[in-house]
Amino acid sequence: MNSANDPLSPEKLQLFIAGLSGLSKEEIRKAKSLYIRNAISEYHALVETHKAFEQAAALHNLIPIFWPMLSGARRMQEVDERLARQRILDAIEVWQEDLAGEVFAIDPEETQLSNPGYSGAEKPAQNSPNKTIRVVVAFGLAALGVVFLLAGDWFSSLIYFGIAYFLFKWTDGQSR
């Protein structure tokens, strides 16, 4: 994540804290709450941008030469998202006394987080029936790709491998 775009980077936090001097306790609480909410909004925008990239690169998943690049890009996106989320949780934890009673919704699919007593632990991933079906279908397509490859039809095998890879990536993206 680019430090210039990260509202919770140490540099930006120092500037923000310096700007709070001279304010009343209630104004400080409101400013910190707004700052966290803005950081959460930027986190949501980051996640949506990464989803848009995945959709734009969907056809590249069918071409094996792009797989290393796409895999690396996906890992970088996951790291960016984890870093942004963890910084938000850390700020909530550090400002816990000032933000007593405030409720923040970090992830849309999660229940809302209230900062008092929040452990910061991740929710366990749940396997849905659809996810299991996608994995089974992806394995089947990969096996079919192997059959075509052994039969000498490399073009068809690449198509089946690409579709299987896409299903695996889609399944991985649904679990976050």
Stockholm file with secondary structure:
# STOCKHOLM 1.0

chainA/1-176         MNSANDPLSPEKLQLFIAGLSGLSKEEIRKAKSLYIRNAISEYHALVETHKAFEQAAALHNLIPIFWPMLSGARRMQEVDERLARQRILDAIEVWQEDLAGEVFAIDPEETQLSNPGYSGAEKPAQNSPNKTIRVVVAFGLAALGVVFLLAGDWFSSLIYFGIAYFLFKWTDGQSR
#=GR chainA/1-176 SS CCTTTCTTSHHHHHHHHHHTTTCCHHHHHHHHHHHHHHHHHHHHHHHHHHHHHHHHTTGGGGSGGGHHHHHHHHHHHHHHHHHHHHHHHHHHHHTTTTTTTCEECCSTTSCCEESTTCCCCCCCCCCCHHHHHHHHHHHHHHHHHHHHHHTTCHHHHHHHHHHHHHHHHHHHHHTC
#=GC SS_cons         CCTTTCTTSHHHHHHHHHHTTTCCHHHHHHHHHHHHHHHHHHHHHHHHHHHHHHHHTTGGGGSGGGHHHHHHHHHHHHHHHHHHHHHHHHHHHHTTTTTTTCEECCSTTSCCEESTTCCCCCCCCCCCHHHHHHHHHHHHHHHHHHHHHHTTCHHHHHHHHHHHHHHHHHHHHHTC
//
